[in-house]
Amino acid sequence: MIKTHKIVLVRHGESEWNQKNLFCGWYDADLSEKGIEEAKQAGKWLKEKGYTFDVAYTSVLKRAVKTLYHIQEELDLHWIPIYRHWRLNERMYGALQGKNKSETAAKYGEDQVKIWRRAYDIPPPQLEDSSEHNPRNDSKYQHLDKRVLPLTECLKDTVERALPYWHDSIVPSIRSGQNVLICAHGNSLRALIKYLDKVPDEEIVELNLPTGIPLVYVLDENLCPINHYYVAPDDVVQKAIDQVANQGKAKNLIITMNEQMFALRTPQIDANQLDEDFHSYNWEIFSSLFRHSYSHLIHSFKHEFQLFLRLLTSYHTLLSSKSSATIGQQLLQIKYSPSLQTRRQKVLYLSTFAFTYLYEKFLVDYRRLLPFQFIYKLFLFLNFLLFLRRGTYINLFERFARLKTVHDHPPSLRVLDYTYMKRELIWHTLNETLGTIIPFISSLKARTFMRKHLSGTIMNRLEQTDICSVCDQSIVMPHESMGECKHYFCYVCAYSLIQQSCPICFKEIPNIKPKEFSSG
């Protein structure tokens, strides 16, 4: 009969940083409430299956230590010896430690984050010496040579760190016939599994270990795996594995978007406005074709042509089997869900064109129909208020057809980048300042100011009478002030200066009169 050994591997329960979706690594995060329940449930599953242990191994990080404690509590095994060692610690994530996994995936791409998280021999950027997460500054590791403490690790490094402890401490316990429990971390356990199952480097990337679910390995006398299995139900295991696999994917942490949820209000409003702008531009281009010939057709059949253009556009968008979005929705990557499938929805959609045609052709121009126009505008206004409150159905057609406006694909998390913020603020401030000041600037006063201060002295009196002192144009009928100003102006400039100051000598001009030329 073949002598076999059983060892049980347990990844610690969910930590507080797991809950926040942060790269934890060697940071000593505590268990979350869910993590505590996972640890207790792991103990209950082991108790139900009749497992008992003689010795336990764990890391020096409290999330693994406390998970082991709760398992001991459920199994009533507080008396067994426990060995804690830093070589069973989680992988050191370097500069990623403390960063949000989804934000990092959105910034660098899911593929890059997956490489950093799971690639066998590619470590993430290393920690700075001054980093608060640097283990060389942690009292837990003061007894160790600083050269052995990593500033970043790939899985290959974790394997090389964990295997010596496996061979020197854990293997002797297994060979002596003791029942061994190892409570550690995702990557340190992955390192052991890679060694036991001889998992190729490229396949270890896809291995996901669920939190708080015991994994049993049956080993032969040479400590080669015969079998392995989880003690939890299959559906529970699969759900937990999927949750771990999705941690490094870009997603919105505030709300998880999917195709069954309505799009945000802003893109719906923008798409609606873009559709109107598109129809206006389309009509402008179409009407320009008849600008120099048959222009009477445009005036006589304006509404009919507009109806034709709307139908033509819809034939290639919403009424097409290849699309379920208007022009504006396509530009903003949103769409209707479901698309126009039923006959009722298509009839409702086409009826909106018919109503728009009748409204613009008849209701707008007939005063007797003003009450109907008021009722229609009131319905539009009430529908828009409902849209602002609930974020659904921006127009009456969507409400009657019960069409959702959804994102074409789940939107990724927006990662704010302040690289150009200072430049944008300066430009925005300048733009606002000029936009406020320019309307108050008088071109006449500006030219007067420039003539006065840039020339150094007030311009001498113009002796010739054929050039206006203001606009510098030839004068047909010279005019002059009835006050002290002796400059000559054209008719237009002269009348614009009544009750104002001369832009040349700054003397008051009470009134004007035609220039009198002396005879002889």
C-alpha positions in Angstrom: 0.0 0.0 0.0 1.3 3.4 -1.0 2.0 5.7 1.9 0.4 9.1 1.4 0.6 12.5 3.1 -2.0 15.2 3.1 -1.2 18.9 3.5 -3.8 21.7 3.5 -3.1 25.1 1.9 -5.3 28.0 2.9 -5.0 31.5 1.4 -5.8 34.1 4.1 -9.3 35.6 4.2 -10.1 38.9 2.6 -8.0 41.7 4.0 -8.9 45.3 4.4 -6.7 46.2 1.4 -8.2 43.3 -0.6 -11.5 44.9 0.1 -10.2 48.3 -1.2 -8.7 46.5 -4.2 -5.2 47.7 -3.3 -1.9 46.0 -4.0 -1.1 44.7 -0.5 2.2 42.8 -0.7 4.2 43.1 2.5 2.0 45.7 4.0 0.6 44.3 7.2 -3.1 44.8 6.5 -5.7 43.3 8.9 -8.6 41.0 7.9 -11.8 42.6 6.9 -15.2 41.5 8.4 -15.7 39.3 5.3 -12.2 37.9 5.7 -12.9 36.9 9.3 -16.0 35.1 8.2 -14.1 33.4 5.4 -11.5 32.2 7.9 -14.1 30.8 10.3 -15.9 29.1 7.4 -12.7 27.5 6.3 -12.4 26.0 9.8 -16.0 24.8 9.7 -15.4 23.1 6.3 -12.3 21.4 7.6 -14.1 20.3 10.8 -17.0 18.8 8.7 -14.6 16.8 6.7 -12.8 15.5 9.8 -9.4 17.2 9.3 -7.0 17.7 12.2 -3.5 19.0 12.3 -0.3 18.5 14.2 1.6 21.6 13.1 0.9 24.8 11.2 3.0 27.2 9.2 2.3 30.8 8.3 3.9 34.1 7.5 4.6 37.0 9.8 1.8 39.1 8.3 -1.3 39.4 10.6 -3.9 38.6 7.9 -2.4 35.1 7.5 -1.8 34.7 11.3 -5.3 35.7 12.2 -6.8 33.4 9.5 -4.9 30.6 11.0 -6.1 31.6 14.5 -9.8 31.5 13.4 -9.3 28.0 11.8 -7.7 26.8 15.1 -10.6 28.2 17.0 -13.1 26.3 14.9 -11.0 23.1 15.1 -10.1 23.6 18.8 -6.5 23.2 18.0 -4.9 26.0 19.9 -2.3 23.6 21.3 -0.5 22.8 18.1 2.8 24.5 17.4 2.8 27.4 14.9 5.8 28.5 13.0 5.9 32.0 11.5 8.4 32.9 8.8 9.0 35.8 6.5 9.7 33.5 3.6 6.0 32.6 3.5 5.1 36.3 3.1 3.2 37.6 0.2 5.1 38.7 -2.9 6.6 42.1 -2.6 4.8 44.3 -5.2 7.4 47.1 -5.1 6.2 50.5 -6.2 2.7 49.1 -6.9 2.2 48.5 -3.2 -0.7 50.6 -1.9 -2.0 51.5 -5.3 -5.5 50.6 -6.5 -5.5 47.6 -8.9 -8.3 48.9 -11.1 -6.9 52.4 -11.4 -3.5 50.9 -12.2 -5.1 48.7 -14.9 -7.0 51.7 -16.3 -3.7 53.7 -16.5 -1.2 51.1 -17.7 -3.6 48.6 -19.3 -5.0 45.3 -18.0 -2.3 43.3 -19.9 0.5 45.2 -18.2 -1.0 44.8 -14.8 -1.6 41.1 -15.4 2.1 40.8 -16.3 3.2 42.7 -13.1 0.8 40.6 -11.0 1.3 37.2 -12.4 4.2 37.0 -14.9 6.8 34.6 -13.7 9.9 36.6 -14.2 8.9 40.3 -14.7 8.9 42.3 -11.4 7.1 45.6 -11.1 9.1 48.8 -10.4 10.9 48.6 -7.1 10.3 50.6 -4.0 12.2 53.8 -3.2 14.5 53.5 -0.2 12.5 56.2 1.6 9.1 54.6 0.9 6.9 53.9 3.9 6.4 50.4 2.6 10.1 49.5 2.5 10.5 46.4 4.7 14.1 47.4 5.6 12.5 50.1 7.8 10.1 47.7 9.5 10.8 46.4 13.0 9.6 42.9 12.1 12.6 42.4 9.9 15.3 44.2 11.9 17.0 40.8 12.8 17.5 40.0 9.1 20.3 41.1 6.7 18.8 44.0 4.7 20.3 42.5 1.6 17.8 39.6 1.7 14.8 41.9 2.0 13.3 42.6 -1.4 12.3 46.0 -2.8 10.3 44.3 -5.6 9.6 40.7 -6.6 8.3 38.6 -9.5 6.9 35.2 -8.9 10.2 33.6 -9.8 11.7 35.6 -6.9 8.9 34.4 -4.6 9.6 30.8 -5.5 13.3 31.2 -4.8 12.4 32.8 -1.5 9.8 30.2 -0.3 11.3 26.9 -1.5 14.2 26.9 1.0 11.7 27.1 3.8 9.6 24.4 2.2 12.6 22.0 2.0 14.2 23.0 5.4 11.2 23.2 7.6 7.9 22.0 6.1 9.1 18.8 4.3 10.7 17.3 7.4 7.3 17.7 9.2 5.5 16.0 6.3 7.9 13.1 6.1 7.7 12.6 9.9 4.0 11.8 9.4 2.6 15.0 10.8 -0.6 16.6 9.4 0.5 20.0 8.1 -1.6 23.1 7.6 0.0 26.0 5.7 -1.9 29.3 5.9 -0.2 31.9 3.7 -0.8 34.2 0.8 -1.8 34.0 -2.9 1.7 34.2 -4.4 3.6 32.3 -1.8 1.1 29.4 -2.1 1.3 29.8 -5.9 5.0 29.3 -5.6 4.6 26.1 -3.7 1.9 24.8 -6.1 4.2 25.6 -9.1 6.9 23.5 -7.5 4.6 20.6 -6.5 2.6 20.4 -9.8 5.5 21.5 -12.0 3.4 24.2 -13.6 5.0 25.8 -16.6 6.0 29.4 -16.3 3.4 30.6 -18.8 0.5 28.7 -17.2 1.2 29.9 -13.6 -0.1 33.3 -14.7 -3.6 31.9 -15.0 -3.7 30.2 -11.6 -6.1 32.0 -9.2 -6.4 30.9 -5.6 -9.6 31.8 -3.7 -9.4 33.4 -0.3 -10.4 31.4 2.7 -11.0 28.1 0.9 -8.8 25.1 2.0 -7.0 23.3 -0.8 -6.0 19.7 0.0 -2.9 18.1 -1.6 -2.5 14.3 -1.4 1.2 13.5 -1.8 2.9 10.1 -2.3 6.0 9.0 -0.3 8.2 11.1 -2.5 6.0 14.1 -1.9 4.8 14.1 -5.5 1.1 15.1 -5.9 -1.4 12.3 -6.4 -4.5 14.5 -6.2 -5.7 17.9 -5.0 -9.1 19.3 -4.3 -11.0 22.1 -2.5 -13.1 21.2 0.5 -15.8 23.8 -0.3 -18.7 23.2 -2.8 -17.7 23.7 -6.5 -20.0 26.7 -7.1 -18.5 28.5 -4.1 -15.0 27.8 -5.2 -15.7 29.0 -8.8 -17.3 32.2 -7.6 -14.3 33.0 -5.3 -11.8 32.2 -8.1 -13.7 34.6 -10.5 -13.6 37.4 -7.9 -9.8 37.0 -7.6 -9.3 37.0 -11.4 -11.3 40.2 -11.8 -9.3 42.2 -9.2 -6.8 43.4 -11.8 -9.3 44.5 -14.4 -10.1 48.1 -15.1 -13.5 48.9 -13.6 -15.4 51.8 -12.0 -15.0 51.4 -8.3 -18.0 53.6 -7.6 -20.4 51.8 -9.7 -20.0 48.7 -11.9 -21.3 49.6 -15.4 -22.9 47.0 -17.6 -25.0 47.0 -20.7 -28.2 46.7 -18.7 -27.7 50.0 -16.9 -28.7 53.4 -18.3 -26.0 55.7 -19.7 -25.1 58.8 -17.7 -27.2 61.9 -18.2 -24.5 64.0 -19.8 -23.8 61.7 -22.8 -27.5 61.4 -23.4 -28.0 65.1 -23.5 -24.9 65.6 -25.7 -26.0 62.8 -28.1 -29.5 64.4 -28.4 -27.9 67.8 -29.2 -25.4 66.3 -31.6 -28.3 64.7 -33.5 -30.0 68.1 -33.9 -26.8 69.7 -35.0 -26.2 66.9 -37.5 -29.7 67.4 -39.0 -29.1 71.2 -39.2 -25.8 70.7 -40.9 -27.2 68.1 -43.2 -29.9 70.5 -44.3 -27.5 73.3 -44.8 -25.4 71.2 -47.2 -28.4 69.9 -49.0 -30.0 73.3 -49.5 -26.7 74.7 -50.8 -27.0 72.4 -53.8 -30.0 74.5 -55.0 -28.6 77.9 -54.1 -28.0 78.9 -57.8 -30.7 76.9 -59.5 -34.2 75.7 -58.6 -34.0 77.7 -55.3 -37.8 78.0 -55.4 -38.0 74.2 -54.7 -36.2 74.6 -51.4 -38.6 77.3 -50.2 -41.7 75.5 -51.5 -40.8 72.0 -50.2 -38.5 72.8 -47.3 -40.3 70.6 -44.8 -40.7 67.7 -47.2 -37.0 67.7 -48.0 -36.1 67.8 -44.3 -38.4 64.8 -43.7 -36.7 63.0 -46.6 -33.2 63.7 -45.1 -34.2 62.5 -41.7 -35.6 59.2 -43.1 -32.5 58.7 -45.2 -30.3 59.1 -42.1 -32.4 56.8 -40.0 -32.3 54.1 -42.8 -28.6 53.9 -42.3 -28.6 54.2 -38.5 -31.5 53.1 -36.2 -33.5 51.4 -38.9 -30.5 49.5 -40.1 -29.9 46.0 -38.9 -26.2 46.8 -38.3 -26.8 49.7 -35.9 -28.8 50.5 -32.8 -27.6 54.1 -32.3 -28.2 57.5 -33.8 -25.3 59.6 -35.2 -24.9 61.4 -31.8 -25.0 58.2 -29.9 -22.4 56.6 -32.1 -20.0 59.5 -31.5 -20.4 59.2 -27.7 -20.3 55.4 -27.7 -23.8 54.8 -26.4 -26.8 53.0 -28.0 -30.3 51.9 -27.5 -30.9 48.5 -25.8 -32.6 46.6 -27.1 -32.4 48.0 -30.7 -35.5 48.8 -32.7 -36.8 45.2 -33.0 -40.6 45.2 -32.7 -42.9 46.7 -35.3 -44.5 48.9 -32.6 -41.1 50.5 -31.8 -40.4 51.2 -35.5 -43.8 52.7 -36.0 -43.3 54.9 -33.0 -40.0 56.0 -34.3 -41.3 56.9 -37.8 -44.3 58.6 -36.2 -41.9 61.1 -34.5 -40.8 62.2 -38.0 -44.4 62.6 -39.1 -45.2 64.6 -36.1 -42.1 66.8 -36.5 -43.1 67.4 -40.1 -46.7 68.4 -39.2 -45.6 70.5 -36.3 -43.0 72.5 -38.3 -45.3 72.9 -41.3 -48.6 73.7 -39.7 -48.6 74.1 -35.9 -45.9 76.8 -35.7 -47.5 79.2 -38.2 -51.2 78.9 -37.2 -52.3 81.0 -34.3 -55.4 78.9 -33.8 -53.3 75.9 -33.0 -51.2 77.7 -30.3 -52.9 75.8 -27.5 -51.7 72.5 -29.0 -48.2 74.0 -29.4 -48.3 74.9 -25.7 -49.4 71.4 -24.7 -46.6 69.8 -26.8 -44.0 72.1 -25.3 -45.3 71.4 -21.8 -45.0 67.6 -22.3 -41.4 68.1 -23.5 -40.6 70.2 -20.5 -42.1 67.7 -18.0 -40.4 64.8 -19.7 -37.0 66.6 -19.4 -37.6 67.2 -15.7 -38.3 63.5 -15.2 -35.1 62.7 -17.2 -33.0 65.0 -15.0 -34.4 63.3 -11.9 -34.2 59.7 -13.0 -31.6 59.8 -15.8 -33.8 57.8 -18.2 -35.7 58.6 -21.4 -34.5 62.0 -22.6 -37.2 62.3 -25.3 -40.8 61.2 -25.6 -40.1 58.6 -28.2 -37.7 56.7 -25.8 -40.3 56.9 -23.0 -43.1 55.5 -25.2 -40.9 52.8 -26.8 -39.3 52.0 -23.4 -35.9 52.0 -24.9 -32.8 52.2 -22.7 -29.9 54.3 -23.6 -26.8 52.3 -22.5 -23.1 52.5 -22.9 -21.8 50.7 -26.0 -19.2 49.1 -23.7 -18.6 49.4 -19.9 -16.7 52.7 -19.5 -13.3 52.5 -17.9 -12.4 54.4 -14.8 -11.3 57.9 -15.5 -7.8 58.5 -14.3 -7.1 62.2 -13.7 -3.8 63.5 -14.9 -2.6 66.9 -13.7 0.3 67.2 -16.0 -1.1 70.1 -18.0 -3.4 71.5 -15.2 -1.3 74.6 -14.6 -1.2 75.5 -18.3 -4.9 75.0 -18.7 -5.7 77.1 -15.6 -3.5 80.0 -16.9 -5.2 79.8 -20.4 -8.6 79.6 -18.9 -7.9 82.6 -16.6 -6.6 84.6 -19.6 -9.6 83.6 -21.7 -12.1 84.7 -19.0 -10.2 88.0 -18.3 -10.1 89.0 -22.0 -13.7 87.9 -22.4 -14.7 90.2 -19.6 -12.6 93.2 -20.5 -12.8 93.4 -24.3 -16.6 94.3 -24.5 -15.8 97.4 -22.4 -13.0 98.6 -24.7 -13.9 101.3 -27.1 -11.9 101.2 -30.3 -12.1 105.0 -30.6 -10.8 105.5 -27.1 -8.2 102.9 -27.6 -6.8 104.6 -30.7 -6.9 107.9 -28.8 -5.0 106.5 -26.0 -2.4 105.0 -28.3 -2.0 108.2 -30.2 -1.6 110.2 -27.0 0.9 107.9 -25.2 2.7 106.0 -27.9 3.6 109.0 -30.0 5.0 110.9 -27.0 3.1 114.2 -27.8 -0.3 115.2 -28.9 -0.5 115.2 -32.6 -0.2 118.5 -34.2 -3.2 120.2 -35.7 -3.9 119.0 -39.2 -3.7 121.9 -41.7 -5.1 120.1 -44.7 -8.8 119.7 -45.0 -9.0 116.7 -47.3 -8.1 114.0 -44.7 -10.3 113.1 -41.7 -8.5 113.3 -38.4 -10.2 110.1 -37.1 -10.5 107.7 -39.9 -7.7 109.1 -42.2 -10.0 108.9 -45.2 -10.5 111.5 -47.9 -13.1 114.1 -47.0 -15.7 115.3 -49.5 -17.5 117.6 -47.1 -15.1 118.7 -44.3 -16.7 119.4 -40.9 -15.3 121.0 -37.8 -16.2 121.6 -34.2 -18.2 124.6 -33.0 -16.0 124.6 -29.9 -12.3 125.0 -29.3 -11.2 121.9 -31.3 -9.7 123.0 -34.7 -9.5 119.5 -36.3 -11.4 118.5 -39.4 -13.5 115.4 -39.8 -15.6 113.6 -42.4 -19.4 113.8 -42.1 -19.7 110.3 -40.4 -16.9 110.8 -37.8 -18.0 114.3 -37.1 -21.6 113.4 -36.1 -20.3 110.4 -34.0 -18.2 112.9 -32.0 -21.0 115.3 -30.9 -21.0 115.7 -27.1 -17.7 113.8 -26.9 -14.0 114.6 -26.8 -11.8 115.0 -29.9 -9.5 112.0 -30.2 -6.6 114.2 -31.1 -6.6 117.2 -28.8 -9.2 115.9 -26.3 -11.3 119.0 -26.3 -15.0 118.9 -26.0 -17.1 118.9 -29.2 -20.5 120.5 -28.4 -21.7 120.4 -32.0 -20.3 120.4 -35.5 -20.7 122.5 -38.6 -19.5 122.3 -42.2 -16.0 123.8 -42.7 -16.2 127.3 -43.9 -13.6 128.2 -46.5 -12.6 131.9 -46.7 -12.6 133.5 -50.1 -9.4 134.8 -51.4 
